[in-house]
Amino acid sequence: MALETTTLFDEADALSRQIDASPVGNAAELEAFRIQFLGTKGLLKQLFGRMGEVPADRKREFGQRVNAVKELAETKFNDAKTALEAASAQAGPDFDLTLPPLPPVPGSRHPINLVRQKIVDTFARIGYAVAEGPEVEDDWHNFTAMGTPEDHPARDMQDTFYIAGHANMLLRTHTSPVQARVMESQKPPIRIIVPGRTYRNETISARAHCVFHQVEGLYVDENVSFADLKQTLLYFAQVMFGEKTQIRLRPSYFPFTEPSAEMDVTCLICHGEGCPVCKHSGWVEILGCGMVDPQVFENCGIDPERYTGFAFGMGIERIAMLTYGVDDIRLFTENDLRFLEQFKAEA
Ligand code: DAH
């Protein structure tokens, strides 16, 4: 027993010499030192753990001895740590304040935003005021007032999202209900341009999305004629797509206009030569339009004997796709910077 105890005291002495000799000149050495001697599985813990081997009458002395060795290790560790910190502070911060900053990355306008702004500006120049309406709309304004009462077959033209639990509320399927809202609350002359978001229960694909944007136009006054509509749309097409642009109107059907038409413009890509975008016809369809149906005037409290008017509506995504040669409508909502950055020059 006596011999073993002597050995343990010797081990404490040896440990203290080992501590003295261990290098702590840099951060890595310091950390290795901490782990070896002061760590939870370090040599000091191990030595303390052998207290049981020390005879009762020498336990106190042994404890004091090992504690002294521990203090030695802690002092050496703390001194070295302070010295290293002081040295690195003197070397200065590890960043260079004189480096020039990274160049700022300017954002860009979204292509839908650019096209919408151009359409609105074009009509603002000839006296149209911007009007807006709610995206959560009631059945009356979206359909009934606009010539599509319940059970009317034209309701099938648009797949509608209804609001659960509110039979008469829906997400507007077009911007046309804003026509009704404005006519209910304003007296002619009315000249409005209505940009806005619209919703249809469409399967999302390269050509269709359930959320998209439209711009609606409405002009109501005495003696407004189809010739006024045609001239206004020709002006619009030439400002929007270039002064050589031609338009053509094809007879069509909308529940809120009579007569109704769809307007084509000479292809924005090939200017009429023929290309895959216009399917080699030289023409692309841009919008729907027509003379406001007298029944719509009546629904909105405007005297159809006194007033006439025209209306038109177009999809912003479609025009943006034709303008920029984008072949997948989903790109507009995916927020891929590689796509969006390309519109920087036009911001
Ligand atoms: N609301 C129609 C649609 O979403 C577009 C439209 C066609 C609007 C003719 C009009 C119009 O104002 O006169 O398909």
Boltz pocket constraint, residues with backbone or C-beta under 6 A from the ligand:
constraints:
  - pocket:
      binder: B
      contacts: [[A, 173], [A, 174], [A, 175], [A, 176], [A, 216], [A, 217], [A, 254], [A, 257], [A, 261], [A, 287], [A, 288], [A, 289], [A, 290], [A, 311], [A, 312], [A, 313], [A, 314]]
      max_distance: 6.0
